C-alpha cells in the first residue's frame, strides 16, 4: 500500500510544480533602495520546504508576491537542512520559517497560514 502512495506522489508533485510555474505571481517592481532594505531585513530568515508540497508552494508564492529574498532550504533532498530542521526546529514539518532575531533568539514558525500572515504584517 505504501508503494502505491509513493507511485502516486511523484506525478502529483510534478503537477504541483508545473502549476506553480505556470501561475507564478510576478514579483513587484521595487526601487533599488527598497530592495536593499528588504534584503537586509530578510537576511536572517530561511524557509525550510519541499519543492512539491502544496503548502510550501503557497508560502513561496507569498514570498515572491512581496518581493522578498528569503533563502530556501530543501529539507527533503538536502540531509544537512533535514537534520537542522529536526534537531533545531523540533519536528519534521514544512513549510517552516526560521527567524533569527537580533537578540540571538531563533524562532521556528510552522504552518503556511502563520508564515504568510507574519510576512504580510512585517513586509506587506
C-alpha atoms as one frame of an Amber mdcrd trajectory, in Angstrom:
protein
   0.000   0.000   0.000   2.766   2.460   0.862   4.317   1.876  -2.592   1.075
   2.941  -4.247   1.255   6.264  -2.403   4.863   6.727  -3.477   3.941   5.985
  -7.088   1.058   8.475  -6.977   3.010  11.138  -5.085   5.592  11.736  -7.810
   3.223  12.662 -10.697   1.045  14.708  -8.353   4.138  16.550  -7.154   5.154
  17.254 -10.737   1.680  18.678 -11.442   2.054  20.969  -8.428   5.438  22.195
  -9.675   4.170  22.820 -13.219   1.011  24.522 -11.944   3.086  26.775  -9.718
   5.417  27.656 -12.578   2.538  28.442 -14.966   0.666  30.634 -12.489   3.579
  32.135 -10.570   2.855  35.680  -9.393   5.080  38.465 -10.628   7.485  39.988
  -8.186   6.736  43.647  -7.519   8.885  46.351  -9.039  10.832  47.844  -6.177
  13.249  50.733  -6.049  16.892  49.854  -5.518  16.728  51.375  -2.048  13.622
  49.398  -1.060  15.088  46.166  -2.449  18.280  46.730  -0.456  16.244  47.472
   2.683  14.185  44.283   2.269  17.302  42.205   1.591  18.816  43.417   4.861
  15.616  42.650   6.775  15.307  39.137   5.315  18.928  38.014   5.514  18.259
  36.232   8.821  15.204  34.370   7.509  15.233  30.916   5.937  12.374  28.823
   4.608  12.612  25.045   5.014  10.445  23.469   2.350   9.753  20.589  -0.007
   9.566  21.571  -3.644   6.383  19.545  -4.273   4.487  20.408  -1.092   1.344
  22.457  -1.861   1.607  24.358   1.433   5.221  25.227   0.629   4.099  26.463
  -2.793   1.618  28.807  -1.078   4.386  30.128   1.159   6.900  30.598  -1.681
   4.244  32.418  -3.726   3.664  34.832  -0.835   7.387  35.468  -0.604   7.551
  36.193  -4.333   4.427  38.376  -4.277   6.058  40.534  -1.585   9.363  40.706
  -3.475  11.353  39.139  -0.639  14.715  37.454  -0.953  14.450  34.650   1.617
  16.822  31.715   1.464  15.028  28.444   0.714  16.342  25.207   2.175  15.155
  21.921   0.687  14.610  19.733   3.745  13.691  16.672   1.697  16.704  16.492
  -0.620  19.469  18.046   1.484  20.463  15.977   4.535  22.030  18.997   6.242
  18.797  21.044   6.146  16.763  17.966   7.037  18.852  17.353  10.153  18.818
  21.040  11.137  15.035  21.253  10.783  14.563  18.262  13.073  17.297  18.992
  15.632  16.789  22.749  15.969  13.201  23.200  14.835  11.990  20.205  16.774
   9.947  18.443  14.109   9.983  17.276  10.512   7.305  19.567   9.148   7.313
  22.056   6.303   6.933  24.828   5.488   8.946  26.196   8.373  10.318  29.715
   8.570  13.479  30.083  10.644  13.640  33.577  12.115  16.942  34.602  13.721
  16.175  37.605  15.923  18.632  40.394  16.664  18.943  39.269  20.306  20.243
  35.849  19.161  16.965  34.035  19.775  15.805  31.717  16.968  12.118  31.172
  16.269  10.788  28.292  14.175   7.432  29.165  12.620   5.359  26.345  11.151
   2.124  26.398   9.123   1.805  28.214   5.813  -1.027  30.457   7.075   1.043
  31.649  10.048   4.098  32.265   7.888   2.050  34.122   5.282   0.420  36.281
   7.980   3.804  37.060   9.563   5.355  38.058   6.225   2.359  40.208   5.244
   2.364  42.001   8.610   6.107  42.594   8.592   6.707  43.351   4.895   3.311
  43.876   3.249
